[in-house]
């Protein structure tokens, strides 16, 4: 099963439209990360959030190579497919 992010487009607020290497697409709302605290507090600066990039080596989004979100998580949120069994707890 493929999860790698191949493109991301900022859609406003904390929403990103993602495309994956298997052709599936979807929008992820990252506003819930504002409540997580810790390193995700940096997302409160919308300009920082908009500075994301697709890391081709990792197959996911990164922010200044300091923050990333598992591609499996992004895929699940964007497509509503369940997380892989090995990630569920």
Buried (B, 14 or more C-beta within 10 A) or exposed (E): EEBBBBEBEBEEEBEBBBBBBEEBEBEBEBEEBEEEEEEBEBBEEEEBBEEBEBBEEBBBBBBEEEBBBBBBBBBBBBBEBEBEEEEEE
